[in-house]
Amino acid sequence: MLAISIKADRIDYEKTLENLYPAIKERLAAAESQNMIIRLFQKLDDAALPVLLSFMGNLSETAKNELVAKCLKVCSARLDDMLNRELGKHPFGKCLRVGGVSGVCGNEGISLWLSQVYVDYKGLVKEKLGGKIGGIASFLVSDKIEKTALELLWTDESKQKIIDLAKNALNQHGFVMELEDIQIRLDMEDVDVSIEATEGFGLSDEVEDEILDALAASLRKYV
């Protein structure tokens, strides 16, 4: 198993929120929470979307990124399916199987993490080299050299194809963003990243305060 990280760039926060709102509304309606923000948007119902869009521009990029990362985690299961379907359409991609998709916030923005990635190393070598040579070479791929085989086949062309397939899967689900700077991690022991899907919408205290401030600023316009 390995993990792949891809940096998200040029995120259209408003369009993404608009696309995802039906799914967010469904989750919010089913949520049992004492959180004031969640309860407020539950009561606003369909009016919640224009309210959210009205003050999105007042939020910092950090707060927007945390909101998008939370949506990525909530949508993880569906994104897994979409991404694996996209991978299956490509000769290189069909040798990969993603177990989890998540968004993680950092100092440089959001990274899309593909975790628990299974690699069919023998199939990958056979596909890349082709013909009888590929068939023979695939038999030589043992546990000791499989990671080396992947590194040799991890070309710029292959990286770009994974980026394109991941972007297609995200766009199908409503996330409007560009992806770049893909990295593969063969050893995940030093990586602290949560990639589990979650039903909740819990945000950090700092982001919740910023949302309340932005909402208050928006409401003052009508006083």
Secondary structure as UniProt FT lines:
FT   STRAND          2..9
FT   HELIX           13..30
FT   HELIX           36..44
FT   HELIX           45..47
FT   HELIX           48..56
FT   TURN            57..58
FT   HELIX           61..74
FT   HELIX           76..87
FT   TURN            88..89
FT   TURN            91..92
FT   HELIX           93..95
FT   STRAND          96..97
FT   STRAND          100..106
FT   TURN            107..108
FT   STRAND          109..119
FT   HELIX           121..129
FT   HELIX           131..139
FT   TURN            143..145
FT   HELIX           146..153
FT   HELIX           156..173
FT   STRAND          178..185
FT   TURN            189..190
FT   HELIX           205..220
FT   TURN            221..222
//
